Amino acid sequence: MSIHLFASSFVRPLVASLSLAFVATLAQAQLPTAPLAPHAAVHALAQQEQQPLLDTLRDLVHIESGSKDLEGLAKIAALIASQLQQRGAAVEILQPSDVYRLDDTPEKVGPVVHATFQGQGTKKIMFIAHMDTVYLKGMLKDQPFRIDGDKAYGLGIGDDKQGVATIIHTVGMLQKLGFKDYGTLTVLINGDEEISSPGSRSTITRIAAEQDAVFSFEGGGATGALRLATSGIGAAYLTVDGKASHAGASPEKGVNALYEMSHQLLQMKELSRPEQGLKLNWTVASAGTNRNVVPAQAKAQADARALKVSDFDALEKELQAKVQNKLLPESRVQVKFEVRRPPLEATEASRRVAEHGKRIYQEIGLPLSVLSEATGGGTDAAFAGLKTRGAVVEGMGLSSFGAHSNDAEYVLIDTIVPRLYLATRMVMDLSSGKLK
Ligand SMILES: [Zn+2]
């Protein structure tokens, strides 16, 4: 199908309902040099791909894959690997060996599907999404995949099975188009995102470092906005060791860990810098065993948030310095800080790519918004952003709702065609160097 023919058939149904001015804009868009003509073959393919994508989504939802369900994760990884292989990728399933152990990291973490499409160009592009969910095994039977009107429901469908399906069908479209002008197109699908990616973070960071652009397919949210920044999540663990003694008979022989912890918490309660988005709040504490025993141990946890990677580094140093100042010199105080997820900061490169996304959306007559300020939770895009000079863009997935809600998680079917079009066209324009 030629672009001209397509543009004509695209314009006709719109003419009746739109103003003359807009029709004039569309008419101009048919000129070969104008940026607003929809790419006919891509748009037609995206439409053809909607139903197959829903079928893939059904298959993905019907494999339970909680972050700690290694059997389920192996099964879904095998399905994803074969889907990518069928579309021309060289695929390997990695079992993480370099695990960043967090407080809640299980003995074994889920695998990572690593697929590579070899092209004839120079640009390196990566797509990421995750296949694990927050749900426990056995919940699927009450909430299977179903379609109701313009919504597709299912556990984990929004977070993040839609991301996996959108990636599979985007690479499928590129294959059908015979498009190979990129250097490499890499797909990484991890199985431990919902437990803060202890096993996959180093792989995501390492491979992302070589890329010109990384696109993360978490849900696009209600507005379908692309996100260039996400907030970082950290945790601090304070441990105080004192010495037990009879609280009634000889308290002076003990070292009261609860007193020391209280002193530490009070001196570490003002470390937030709200004006720069750095927050530290102590939220959990415990001490002692019996009323009549001087407590020998006390523990506390804090939640930390930051918008800049360097803020977490500074906070950790500050915490380590603070614990040197003790109320009870004989106590032992330790603080451990863990980065659950670093913040993702908007960069010039990511702004440029997202701006181009707006132009691509204009080709199909849709607005696209871009958020450069962190709004909520962290994602794997932040690990991708740690060492790369390329663009990192989050929120490439379908509009989805009810993540982690345990009830009625769904995606909007109407967003499938625009998102497939966006991702496919983005690869094409990045590969051709059209986007500087
Ligand atoms: Zn997610």
Residues whose N, C-alpha, C, O or C-beta is under 5 A from the ligand:
A	BS01	ZN	D159 D160 E218
